[in-house]
Structures are given as structure tokens and as C-alpha cells.
């Protein structure tokens, strides 16, 4: 976790400051519009694209009993946002309060996925949880261990090729944003899993190991920063190695070979494995 203020934090804070304010312009300059956003408020879970998130969040404020057509609404960021970063991705966890006519009516927490693009840092995913006050965010019964269990369950189901189990670990209607050399790509979770099925049917088995995991929980929201290493165990024969030609006069050294591919978050998994393996020759 980075203690210094990261440039991506300015983008996240600018977006949150306008997110729940009816009179504020929508900050489309801060987001990747087709990426996914989630807001949890009371028993309601809203899942939409980031482009559609602003109108949904404003609807929550306008439904508050204290809101009137001429009300003044502010979203104020609380001190102490936390930032994690690796290369062109970052994650930010922050708290905020929503104030209507000078009275705090909701406390919120937001987890932001950030991606550095040619246009600068952009928001590539949001999860937000709202409570009647920020104090209630800190009195949650949820634990980091519970959030980590869900991540580990997803990885174990991947290892076992349990595709229905992987789907069960994902929020229905949600998805991911993948960082690519040529840009970014968004995928609903079912499409991600179909892509993984195709890759593994062609390439062999994946073994994913997490390390230096950090998890922060606020209310019903958890941010999991999960650096990982992926090993791809490929089939081998005398002439070819996972469809990669073996140079004449040389024989494979590993049986089975293991390709080490470094990544940083599970969102990178699907296409990065296929891209990197395609570029590799295995001795």
C-alpha cells in the first residue's frame, strides 16, 4: 500500500465528489464508460456500467426523505484514502459522506479500480456501499478472512475446472476490465469464464499462487489486493511443446514444463495468459 497520494486518487476523488450530487455534471472524463459499477444501499444492489452509475446514484439521494427539489447536496471525501499500485493499475479505497442541506444523511465507502491510459488515470471499476453513517461502516461483522475465502474459492474452482463454481463466486451482472497492450477490454464474468475454458482446453492447467495479499473491509464492501503468480502446466512430446516448435537438436528439459507468468490482480488472468504463452518458446 502506498502512503503517499497517488495521481489516480485525484481522479477517484473528483468522480466521487460529483457522483451523488443532482446538480453536478457527470464526470465522464474520469471513467472507462463500459466498465462495471456496483452500489449497495440497504437491501438494494445496483449493477450497471460506469456510464449509467451516476443517474442510479442520484436516484438514491433523491429518494431520501430529507431531499427537496431545491436541496443543496454535497459529497465530502473523508481523510485517509488508501492506495495500492502496480505498473499501470491501481486500487483506491476511500470513505465519504453525503450531506443534504447541511445534514449528513449517508456514509459511504468506495473501492476503485484504476487504469492508466494514454489519457491519464481512469476509473475502470467501482464498488460502493452506503450506510446511514460512516460509523456503521466500521461496526461491520464482515471480516477480511471472509473476503479472502471468496477469492480463494474462485481460484480453487479455476484449478478444478469447476466453471459453475466460478460463476457462483461472482456477483451476477458484474464483470471485469482487462488491461491490454493495445488498450482495455471489459468482459461480463460469464464471458471471462468462457474465455478461460477455451484457453485451458488448448494450453493445459493453471496453478495460481497469491502473495502479499491485503484486504480492507468497510461495511459490506471489501477491497482485495491480490498479487499473484500463474504457472501454466503444458503437455509435451518429442516434437512440440504446447504447440510451440522445439528447435532441432534440442529436447525439452522439464516434464511437464512450467511457464511462470507474473501478474498482479486476478483481472489480468484471462487474456494475459494466452498472450504471453503465445509469445514464448520453451526450452
Helices and strands as residue ranges (DSSP letters): H 7-19, G 28-30, E 31-41, E 44-49, H 50-62, E 73-77, E 82-86, E 89-100, E 103-117, E 120-131, H 134-137, H 144-159, H 163-168, E 175-180, E 183-188, H 189-203, E 205-210, E 214-218, E 221-225, E 228-233, E 240-241, E 244-245, E 258-263, G 266-268, H 269-278
